[in-house]
């Protein structure tokens, strides 16, 4: 219970920095997550904030999304509009019961919903403070090959790392990235180059996603050339994609393969921006070492990178807009085939470990 209280304090005081009279909306799934909901409510009230909760039943919500029509879409847009206009901070606690809820959703209607919500979703993401986390579930423990008790302790340990220290340790990496022009990534079946010149590097140390631990930027939109092959399975649209390999020419995906080639083609045909990249990031959470098919964890794996087709973030705007944002992960530690990262032809990380002295504080402990 102490870990839950600590996590609630991190969310309210470190992540959201809730101030007096600010309005906080907690949306949560699963009665299992209620202990954390209760502690977050207590912490908001301690700082004289205003808090409301919104329970979301996954089975019912999924049934509604499988039967989307214009009236339902309008209602969802109006609900989001109200929330964005009336709340300062958002907490979303997911409780995973299945990876396949999206499998039977009509993709055309789903894209229409995303298009309709885009204005307010972008306002929520870029103009409001928010936190997203997955409360430990039995499904997650199975994917992580742990007992529920083991996974619960593991999950809370990943979420309650020392984010102040993490932020300080990332500052030299941020400075280096913002001085860099050309990036080259090499790994098995991977040799890809792109420019990040003039774009900011953003430290992620517990402000939005929890668990956290990454530093991201974006490639110059038309600068990406070469091939990247991801070695972490990636769930998307109700399917698990494995061995995804993407070849780029002048920023655009020109060839893509995986265990679901037709579905991969469908995703990258969502809109024009789906074939360009909106994010390049290095995973830096020292507690997260192995993939488990949950992107909130997998994209933070120590010794990994993720290279993301789809929409960029406003805080690092490379001009690419899309209804998709698909974080796919490549681990470069030796047991996953190794690899190198070069900034302006200088090796900065080999086999998942930083080789520059100023970055060594970011290395996981072998």
MORALIN-V11644 format. One record per backbone hydrogen bond with DSSP energy under -1.0 kcal/mol. CO is the residue of the C=O (numbers start at 1). NH is the residue of the N-H. If there is no record, write none. Layout:
# MORALIN-V11644
[[CO NH] [CO NH]]
This chain:
# MORALIN-V11644
[[1 5] [2 6] [3 7] [4 8] [5 9] [6 10] [7 11] [8 12] [9 13] [10 14] [10 15] [11 16] [12 18] [19 22] [22 50] [23 88] [23 89] [24 52] [25 91] [26 54] [27 93] [28 56] [30 33] [31 34] [33 37] [34 38] [35 39] [36 40] [37 41] [38 42] [39 43] [40 44] [41 45] [42 46] [43 47] [44 49] [45 48] [48 21] [50 24] [52 26] [54 28] [57 61] [58 62] [59 63] [60 64] [61 65] [62 66] [69 73] [70 74] [71 75] [72 76] [73 77] [74 78] [75 79] [76 80] [77 81] [78 82] [79 83] [80 84] [81 85] [82 86] [83 87] [88 129] [89 25] [90 131] [91 27] [92 133] [93 29] [94 135] [100 103] [102 105] [106 110] [107 111] [108 112] [109 113] [110 114] [111 115] [112 116] [113 117] [117 121] [118 122] [119 123] [120 124] [121 125] [122 126] [123 127] [129 90] [131 92] [132 210] [133 94] [137 141] [138 142] [139 143] [140 144] [141 146] [142 145] [147 151] [148 152] [149 153] [150 154] [151 155] [152 156] [153 157] [154 158] [155 159] [156 160] [161 163] [162 166] [163 167] [164 168] [165 169] [166 170] [170 174] [171 175] [172 176] [173 177] [174 178] [176 179] [181 196] [182 344] [183 194] [184 342] [185 192] [186 340] [187 190] [190 187] [191 227] [192 185] [193 225] [194 183] [195 220] [196 199] [202 216] [204 214] [208 132] [213 284] [214 204] [215 282] [216 202] [217 280] [220 223] [224 251] [225 193] [226 248] [227 191] [228 246] [234 241] [236 239] [239 236] [241 234] [244 230] [245 257] [246 228] [247 254] [247 255] [248 226] [249 252] [252 249] [255 247] [257 245] [260 264] [261 265] [262 266] [263 267] [264 268] [267 270] [271 274] [272 275] [273 276] [275 253] [276 310] [279 308] [280 217] [281 306] [282 215] [283 303] [288 302] [294 297] [294 298] [295 299] [297 300] [298 301] [300 285] [301 304] [303 332] [304 283] [305 330] [306 281] [308 278] [309 326] [313 316] [320 312] [324 311] [328 307] [329 232] [330 305] [333 336] [333 338] [334 337] [339 351] [340 186] [341 348] [341 349] [342 184] [343 346] [346 343] [348 355] [349 341] [350 353] [353 350] [356 359] [357 360] [359 362] [360 363]]
